């Protein structure tokens, strides 16, 4: 995970576990590197468990207890990128996915910075370079409608890599990617291991909606599950493509119901991967499910500077295709 070298002021110390008003973004500042975790907690019925105190949380790094330096619970705006498969394998569900993205945007925080990338063998930014983010669901839907043409091969790993780069343009402290794909890749120059390592050294949370086509031999939902698990996100595989809107709505709500926990590890950065465990013990001792990222790669070198390649990301919208894909009643 990317360690945040920030200056921790007296205000953050005074806040402790006190929530701020909805919509106000908290920026932790510390003289030492912080590992920042976004933690989702649910009760046995699957409902979000809110209003837990800082004392209910404990963090282990490679089995060793860590001191929690920062803790917040508020619903704050985030930078969110939707990375949408636009290859031929998505032809049958194209329209349904685009409509679901609009619902996702409407369910998100009203001050979120939203963007979308469409990918086949190329990766295309849906929004123009002059306005790379939006909070308007209709603007995002229209831009994605023009960018998703459901043709060509699939460069999923290139798309995820470019999505991580695009997030750096955002101003929000929290960064999220939402992947909508079957998990297949037959055209990337980036490898899965490269994408996985970048995920381990970033503070980005990745969610995924898996829409595999049983007839597509390249479909691989396990890839989506691994990226989500590593980053502390979640993969959802709806049983029917008609449920994609419900899946994206669930993800939008999950993004808005997390605890943010930060700790300064005693062990110096040495390029090793450290496994992280967060335990939660509610005051009423009820059983809970906790989800956060699996670990942190403590890099010594400076953060990766992405190389610019016009063939990977085109920061201008593409014109609508001559023929839009249509889906049948079964979403196939």
C-alpha positions in Angstrom: 0.0 0.0 0.0 1.1 3.5 -0.7 2.4 5.0 2.5 1.1 8.5 3.0 3.9 10.9 4.1 1.8 13.7 5.4 2.1 16.2 8.3 -0.2 15.2 11.2 -1.5 18.5 12.9 -3.1 19.0 16.2 -6.6 19.1 14.6 -6.3 15.4 13.5 -5.0 14.5 17.0 -8.0 16.2 18.6 -10.5 14.6 16.2 -9.5 11.0 17.2 -12.6 9.0 16.4 -15.0 12.0 16.2 -17.1 12.1 13.0 -17.2 15.2 10.9 -20.3 16.4 9.0 -21.2 14.5 5.9 -19.4 15.7 2.8 -16.3 17.1 4.6 -13.1 15.4 3.6 -10.5 14.6 6.2 -6.9 14.7 5.3 -4.5 13.0 7.8 -1.2 14.7 8.3 1.8 13.0 9.9 5.5 13.4 10.1 5.9 9.7 9.5 4.6 7.3 6.8 1.1 6.1 7.5 -0.5 2.9 6.2 -4.2 3.9 5.6 -6.8 1.2 5.6 -10.4 1.4 4.5 -12.4 -1.1 6.6 -16.0 -2.3 5.9 -17.8 -3.9 8.9 -21.1 -5.8 8.6 -23.2 -7.6 11.1 -24.3 -11.2 10.8 -27.3 -10.2 8.6 -25.0 -8.4 6.2 -26.0 -4.9 7.2 -23.4 -2.1 7.6 -22.4 -1.7 11.2 -21.9 2.0 11.9 -20.9 4.2 14.9 -18.2 1.9 16.2 -15.6 3.5 18.4 -11.9 3.5 17.7 -11.3 1.2 20.7 -13.2 -1.6 18.9 -10.5 -1.8 16.2 -7.1 -3.5 16.3 -4.5 -3.8 13.6 -1.9 -6.5 13.1 1.0 -6.3 10.6 2.6 -9.8 10.0 1.0 -10.8 13.3 2.4 -7.8 15.3 0.1 -5.3 16.9 0.2 -1.8 15.5 -0.8 1.5 17.1 -3.7 3.2 15.4 -2.8 6.8 14.8 -5.9 8.0 12.9 -9.6 6.9 12.8 -12.6 8.4 11.0 -16.1 7.2 10.2 -17.7 9.8 8.0 -19.2 9.5 4.5 -16.8 11.6 2.4 -16.5 12.2 -1.3 -14.1 10.0 -3.2 -12.5 9.8 -6.7 -14.1 6.9 -8.5 -13.3 5.4 -11.9 -15.5 3.0 -13.7 -13.5 0.7 -16.0 -15.9 -0.8 -18.4 -15.2 -3.7 -20.8 -16.1 -2.5 -24.4 -14.9 -5.6 -26.2 -17.1 -7.8 -28.4 -17.8 -10.2 -25.4 -20.0 -7.4 -23.8 -22.2 -6.8 -26.9 -25.3 -8.4 -25.4 -25.2 -6.5 -22.1 -23.9 -3.1 -23.4 -27.1 -1.1 -22.9 -27.8 -2.6 -19.5 -24.3 -1.9 -18.2 -24.5 1.8 -19.3 -27.9 2.2 -17.6 -26.5 0.6 -14.4 -23.5 3.0 -14.4 -26.0 5.9 -14.3 -27.7 4.3 -11.3 -24.3 3.9 -9.6 -23.5 7.6 -10.1 -26.9 8.6 -8.7 -26.4 6.5 -5.6 -22.8 7.8 -5.0 -21.9 10.8 -2.8 -23.0 14.0 -4.6 -19.5 15.4 -4.4 -17.7 12.4 -5.8 -15.3 12.8 -8.7 -16.4 10.3 -11.3 -14.8 9.2 -14.5 -15.0 6.2 -16.9 -12.7 4.3 -19.1 -13.9 2.0 -21.9 -11.6 -0.7 -23.1 -11.2 -3.3 -25.8 -7.7 -3.6 -27.2 -7.4 0.1 -26.6 -8.3 2.1 -23.5 -10.5 5.2 -24.1 -11.4 7.9 -21.6 -15.1 8.6 -21.8 -14.9 12.2 -20.6 -12.9 15.0 -22.4 -9.5 16.2 -21.3 -11.0 19.6 -20.5 -13.4 18.1 -18.0 -11.9 14.8 -16.8 -14.4 14.3 -13.9 -18.1 14.7 -13.3 -20.7 14.2 -10.6 -23.6 14.3 -13.0 -25.1 10.8 -13.7 -26.5 11.8 -17.1 -23.2 13.3 -18.2 -21.4 10.1 -17.3 -24.0 7.9 -19.0 -23.9 9.9 -22.2 -20.1 9.9 -22.3 -19.9 6.1 -21.7 -22.6 5.5 -24.4 -20.3 7.1 -26.9 -17.2 5.2 -25.7 -18.5 1.7 -25.4 -18.9 0.1 -28.8 -18.7 -3.6 -27.9 -16.2 -4.7 -30.5 -12.6 -5.8 -30.6 -10.3 -7.7 -28.2 -9.8 -7.2 -24.4 -6.9 -5.4 -22.7 -8.1 -5.6 -19.1 -4.7 -5.2 -17.4 -3.9 -2.2 -19.5 -7.2 -0.7 -18.5 -6.6 -1.2 -14.8 -3.1 0.2 -15.1 -4.5 3.3 -16.9 -7.3 3.6 -14.3 -4.7 3.7 -11.5 -2.9 6.5 -13.4 -6.1 8.4 -14.0 -7.0 8.3 -10.3 -3.9 10.4 -9.6 -5.6 13.3 -11.4 -8.3 13.3 -8.8 -8.3 15.6 -5.7 -10.1 13.3 -3.3 -8.2 11.5 -0.6 -9.9 8.2 -1.1 -9.5 6.5 -4.5 -11.7 3.7 -5.9 -11.8 1.7 -9.2 -14.9 -0.3 -10.2 -14.3 -2.9 -12.9 -17.1 -4.2 -15.1 -15.8 -7.1 -17.2 -15.7 -10.9 -17.6 -12.1 -10.9 -16.3 -10.7 -12.0 -19.7 -7.6 -10.5 -21.3 -6.2 -11.3 -24.7 -4.6 -8.0 -25.8 -2.7 -6.3 -22.9 0.9 -5.3 -22.9 0.8 -5.0 -19.1 0.9 -8.3 -17.2 -1.3 -9.3 -14.3 1.6 -9.4 -12.0 2.4 -5.8 -12.8 -1.2 -4.8 -12.1 -1.3 -6.8 -8.9 2.0 -5.2 -7.6 0.7 -1.7 -8.4 -2.4 -2.5 -6.4 -0.4 -3.7 -3.5 1.6 -0.5 -3.4 -1.3 1.9 -3.8 -4.1 3.0 -1.5 -6.8 2.3 -4.2 -9.7 0.0 -3.4 -10.9 -2.1 -6.3 -14.4 -3.4 -6.7 -15.6 -5.6 -9.6 -18.8 -6.8 -11.2 -18.1 -10.0 -13.1 -20.2 -10.7 -16.2 -18.6 -13.8 -17.7 -20.0 -15.3 -20.9 -19.9 -19.1 -20.6 -19.1 -19.3 -24.3 -16.0 -17.1 -24.0 -12.9 -19.1 -23.3 -11.0 -16.0 -22.2 -13.5 -15.1 -19.4 -11.7 -15.3 -16.0 -13.6 -13.9 -13.0 -10.9 -15.2 -10.6 -8.7 -12.3 -11.8 -11.3 -9.8 -10.7 -11.7 -11.5 -7.4 -8.0 -11.4 -6.7 -7.7 -7.7 -7.5 -10.7 -6.9 -5.2 -9.4 -9.1 -2.4 -5.9 -7.7 -2.5 -7.2 -4.1 -2.3 -9.9 -4.6 0.3 -12.8 -4.3 -2.2 -15.3 -6.8 -3.3 -16.2 -8.8 -6.4 -19.9 -9.4 -7.2 -20.9 -11.9 -9.9 -24.7 -11.5 -10.5 -26.5 -14.7 -11.5 -28.2 -12.8 -14.3 -26.9 -9.8 -16.2 -30.2 -8.1 -15.5 -28.9 -7.7 -11.9 -25.9 -5.6 -12.8 -27.7 -2.4 -11.7 -28.3 -4.0 -8.3 -24.7 -5.0 -8.0 -23.4 -1.5 -8.8 -25.8 0.0 -6.3 -24.5 -2.3 -3.6 -20.9 -1.2 -4.4 -21.9 2.5 -4.3 -23.4 2.0 -0.9 -20.4 0.0 0.3 -18.0 2.8 -0.7 -20.0 5.2 1.5 -19.9 2.9 4.6 -16.3 2.4 5.6 -14.1 3.2 8.5 -10.7 4.8 7.7 -7.9 3.5 10.0 -4.3 4.7 9.8 -1.2 3.3 11.5 2.6 4.1 11.4 4.5 0.8 11.2 7.5 0.4 13.4 9.3 -1.6 10.8 11.0 0.4 8.2 10.2 0.1 4.5 12.2 -2.7 2.8 10.3 -3.6 -0.3 8.7 -6.5 1.4 5.0 -7.5 1.4 3.4 -7.3 4.9 0.1 -9.1 5.6 -2.4 -6.9 7.4 -5.3 -8.1 9.7 -7.9 -5.8 11.2 -10.0 -7.2 14.1 -13.2 -5.6 15.3 -14.7 -6.2 18.7 -18.0 -4.3 19.0 -19.0 -3.2 22.5 -22.0 -5.5 22.4 -19.8 -8.4 21.4 -21.9 -9.3 18.4 -20.3 -11.3 15.6 -19.2 -9.2 12.6 -17.5 -9.6 9.2 -14.6 -7.4 8.5 -13.1 -6.6 5.1 -10.0 -4.5 4.3 -7.0 -4.9 2.1 -4.9 -8.1 2.4 -1.5 -6.4 2.9 0.9 -3.6 2.1 4.0 -3.7 0.0 6.4 -1.3 1.8 8.3 0.2 -1.1 11.6 2.0 -0.5 11.8 3.6 -4.0 9.9 6.7 -5.1 6.4 6.1 -6.4 6.1 4.9 -10.0 5.9 7.6 -12.6 3.5 6.4 -15.3 4.7 6.5 -18.9 2.5 8.4 -21.3 1.3 6.4 -24.3 -1.4 7.8 -26.5 -2.2 4.4 -27.8 -3.3 3.3 -24.3 -5.5 6.2 -23.2 -7.2 8.7 -25.5 -8.4 11.6 -23.4 -11.1 12.6 -25.8 -14.5 11.1 -26.3 -15.1 8.9 -29.3 -18.1 9.3 -31.6 -21.1 6.9 -31.2 -20.8 3.7 -33.1 -22.9 3.2 -36.2 -24.6 0.2 -34.7 -25.3 -0.1 -31.0 -25.4 -3.5 -29.4 -28.7 -4.9 -28.2 -29.5 -7.4 -25.5 -32.2 -10.0 -25.4 -34.5 -10.6 -22.5 -32.0 -12.9 -20.8 -29.1 -10.4 -21.0 -27.1 -12.6 -23.4 
